[in-house]
Every structure is written in C-alpha cells, then in structure tokens.
Amino acid sequence: MFIYTQSDEVNLTTRHMRTRDSKPSMQGEFDMLQVSSPSLDEDEIRAVTAVLRSGMLVQGSQVARFEQLFAAYVGTRHAVALNSGTAALHLALLAAGVGEGDEVITTPFSFVASANAILFCRARPVFADIDRETFNINPHLLKQAVTKRTKAVIVVHLYGQPCDMDQITGICDEHNLVLIEDACQAHGAEYRTKKVGSFGIGCFSFYATKNITTGEGGMITTDNDDIAQQSKLLRSHGQSEKYLHQILGFNFRMTDIAAACGISQMRKLDELNEKRIRNAAFLAGQLTGIEGLAIPIVGPERKHVFHQFTVRVTSRFGLSRDELAAALKERGIMTGVHYPIPIHKQPLYRNLGYDGCFPVSEQVARETLSLPVHPGLSDQDLRYIVQSLKEARNGSHCHQACMCGTEAIDKLPQSPAVSCASTSLARTGNARVPKGTIVRGQVDIGEGASIEENVVLGHRDDGVLSIGAKAHIRSGTVIYSGVSIGKGLKTGHNVLIREETEIGDDVLVGTNTVVDGHCRVGDRVVMQTNVYLTAYTVVEDGAFLGPCAVTTNDKYMEYGAKLVGATIKRGARIGANSTILPGVTIGEKAIIGSGAVVTKDVPDGAVAVGNPAQRMRGKAATRSSRNSPVEAGEQPTRSRS
Ligand SMILES: Cc1ncc(COP(=O)(O)O)c(C=O)c1O
C-alpha cells in the first residue's frame, strides 16, 4: 500500500516492512525511517473520494462540519477553516486590527511563518528570546519587550509543548495586548487541562507533517464573534454575500476535499497524540543520562503532544549535531533540524535591519535535532533509534564508555547519602557525592568530579544540569538547573551559579561569587572571591576578574527595567573592586584598574582607571609587566579559598 512519507519535503515513497537487525546497504535495502509521517488510511481515502464523487469541492458542508468539530474539540465558540496555518496567522492579525506602525512580539525560534505573518500586515516583529528547556518564548523577556507600540503577541507552542500561559495571559491582560497562539504544531496540547488555541486567537496548520493533516490547511479558533466574522470575510475576498464585497480580502478558502480528510483525522487525533506521547516517553527514558544529550523537558501543568521529539546535542556529546544526524542517516534514520537558523538571522530579516542577539535561540539552533516520534513507529523502530544513537555516540569517542547506555546508568551505584528528587538521575561517574548534597532534576556530572558536603545541584526537579569531568565543587555551593558547565570547573565555597548560565572548560569561580542567570562564561576564565556577575553578562575566554569585581544590570536600579549584561572580551583583566555598568563592553586584553567604575566601552588593549573610568595613554601591558594597574590584584589561576 502507498502511504506518503516525508521529512521536510513531501515526497511519495513506498514504505516497506523492514527489519532493523542489520545496517542498511548503500543500495538501500530498506527505506529510511522518516522524521515525520502522516497517519492516513482507508477512512481518509473513502472520505475524500466521496467528496470528489459529489462534485461539491469547495467550502461546502464538509468545511462547515470540520469547523464545528474543531471548535468543539478546542473548546471555542468558533473555528474558521483556511487553506494554511500561515493564512490563519495572517488573518488573525488582520482581524485583530494589527497594522502599520504596530509592534507584535514573538519568538525568534520558530518556523518563519510565525513572524512573516506580522510583516504581511506591515507591522513590526519584535523578538523575545526563548527558554532553553522548553524552546518556547521566555515570558520574562516577552514582558521586557513590551513598548507603547505593542499591539499583539504571537506565542508559538513549539514542537507541541504549550507555552507558560499563566504568565503570558497575565502580561497580555496587564498591557491590553491581543494574544495570538501559533498552535500549528500543537493540536490537542493542553495547559492546565485547557486546550491551546482557546487562550487567545488560535492558529493551526494541517500541513502534511502535522499531528493531523489535510495536505495543506489551517484553522483559526476564537471565542470572539467579531474576530470570527472578520476572518470569514477576509478569507473569501471580503464577500458578505454572493458578489457583494465589503472589504479587501483574500482567497484563503479550504476545499471540501481537505475538510473531509480533516474530519477523518479529527476522529483519530487523541489516539495519534497518545502514541506520540508514548513514543516520546520511551525515547526520553532510554536516552536520559547520555552525556551531552539534552532530552526534551515537559514543563509543569502541560500536555505536550510531541509534534517533534527534539533533543539538544551539546558540545559534550562527542559528535556534533550534524555528525550525529549523518551517523543516524547512515543507519537508515532520518532526523530534522527545526530550525537551523533563527528567524532574526534569516537573510530576509537581516535585510530588514534586524541585527539583535538572541543567544539562547542561536545556541539552540546549533544544537537541536528532531528524532522520529510519529505514531507510525513500531516498538522495534523505537528501539532501533535508541540503539543507533548510542552506537553512533560510542563509535565516536566516549569519555565514559562504561556508562553511556541506559543499562549502564541503571547499574550505577547511588550513594544512599545523596538526596535525589524522585524524577532525578544523578549520573555521578566516580564523583564523590557526600552526605548533605541535594541533587534535583537530571544532573549529569562527568568522571572524576569531587563535591563537598552541603552542595545543591540542580534545584528544580524538571531541570537539567550538566557539569563536565574533573570538577571540584566546594561546600555551600548552589548550582541551578539549566546550567551547563565544561570540564575542570573549580569553585570556592558558597558559590551561586544561576539558571541558564553556560560556563566553558577550566573555569575558576572564587568563594562567595555569584554568577547570575543567563550568563555566558568562556574557557579558562578566573573569577576571584566575591565577584558578582549579573544576568546576561558575557565573559569571554581567558578573562580575569579580581576580588569583588561586579557588573551591574540596571543603570538606575529601577524595578522592572530591562536586564542588560556587560561583555568582557577575551583575555581582558578586571581589577579588584571595579564596577562595570550594563551594556558596557570591555575590549580584548583591555585592563581595568582596581576600583574603577566603567561607564562606557573600553577598546581592545586599552587601560582604563578611575571613577568614571578614563583611558590611560598607551596600550595594556603584557601579562609579564609589573606595572599594570591590575597586577596587584591578580592571582595565579587557582582559587585562594
Ligand atoms: C510553528 C508554525 N507556524 C506556522 C506554520 C505555517 O503553517 P502552514 O505551513 O500550514 O502555512 C507552521 C507550519 O509549518 C509552523 O510549524
């Protein structure tokens, strides 16, 4: 039987029964395991054939029935069928009155249609970065992006996981913003048992890869009579009755052929989603704990319907994302990269003048890889995917050959003194984890680490913390979930490293130092006692911060002001007790004298001293110089504590 399968392009292929106990030959002994595959059978074929036989092909009784069923399913008063998800987003914005001069906040990490719809309306997309764990828009950053011009927000329930709707509806209510939900990948997903698409104006796609499909197709869902009415006018040339055109509209109508297919698919939606959820649970269970592989995390109160099962292949995996994709392809498994380029980096947006930096989206774009999770997979297929991924990794280089597989992880001796959240996996290698240590979430620590007593690792049950080999973590230290740290970390006592921070290899964090959330710290950075790095600070490779050096986040310390980090470039040296104001860049190998207050950028190689810091004549001295203002506070790269 023919069933069409596809990855990013739709193509018609014959899908054979296959066995996965041998490698595929280069001649293609069996077909590839696709990353997406629509679940179509005789029901859809019969329904579509009946419409073709009837001769009533466009926006008739089948469309009306599909709309009724879909509205009832999502729990809204109206559903308006269209010919694509893009059309749904476009009309939702127009119907809500978004137009020239308006700003609409959305995520930079989605399919480009989410933002393009804003451009179609001559409004301006404003991006807010995503949360690294859920891949969805970060509500905190969304709130910071609101201005007087903001008219609407488009949140995307990416890969089938609902966004944090409590926070998002709160922000929209507070600022009187139209909420549009791009639920194109999230049919049937729920937040606090309420279906997505019912919080604001819902926009769905029925493209061939989606959880249910009509080939191409889309739907708007809403409780608002005016939005529904306006969308209906706009989808068919502004026509209120035959050949009476009220407004300028489009031809975005759905055919009855597509709707008939959609009605059949609707009957199966819950069952298909349950299969996706079951497949995802299997993959997550089998792949948890593999060093360098971040498996998807389901946020609290969410029903995630796994349109995609997207892992992050981080630098500690041993293979790059693309190498892993190639290795899986060689074993007959197709994967997808959703998405390799964040929207703000697309040529279209660059040409429109977008040059902002959304570091989480940019990092995630380098790391994401979607594995097959669709309902057409057999248990054998799923086991084959897990086995192939583990083989691909072990076939590269493996730091911990004996502990790569789930089986090995299960056999790890767990110290009874370690306190673990019930869902957590402490993968501690030969680390010493003494009494009083609290380990929460998925904590992944490389070989040879040593941890002193009263350390908190993880901090959230659903979070992921990964620390490379040979760390030495002193007592009283707290490291949040969502942090990733390379090998050779050394801390003093009572260090705090907060959420979503990334730290490179061989970094030293002195006693009582605080590294706030979302910081990026490169390799071989030294931070001495009492350093305070505020949120979003970037410290590049080899930089040095003397005792009590601080960055500040907010110039005037206003409540709710936008948090902007400083950037300390490669090899710069910051003297003791100095303060660096938000947004300031300290150039490569620049030197900041002790006690300086740096209010503006310091060029590469410059020396700046005083309050406010002024440039001294000449260039920064080399490390061997005796006279640099920073030398007095500089210590060899070892913690003093
Ligand atoms: C998140 C997201 N938004 C919008 C769309 C656009 O939907 P369509 O392809 O039906 O126009 C898609 C579909 O690929 C999507 O995944």
The ligand as a Gaussian input file, in Angstrom:
#p B3LYP/6-31G(d) Opt

LIG

0 1
 C        5.102000      26.945000      14.128000
 C        4.491000      27.068000      12.766000
 N        3.870000      28.204000      12.440000
 C        3.290000      28.365000      11.242000
 C        3.314000      27.378000      10.298000
 C        2.700000      27.628000       8.952000
 O        1.723000      26.682000       8.639000
 P        1.449000      26.315000       7.099000
 O        2.622000      25.563000       6.593000
 O        0.208000      25.468000       7.170000
 O        1.236000      27.581000       6.387000
 C        3.934000      26.172000      10.600000
 C        3.968000      25.075000       9.625000
 O        4.913000      24.582000       9.160000
 C        4.557000      26.023000      11.866000
 O        5.197000      24.900000      12.179000

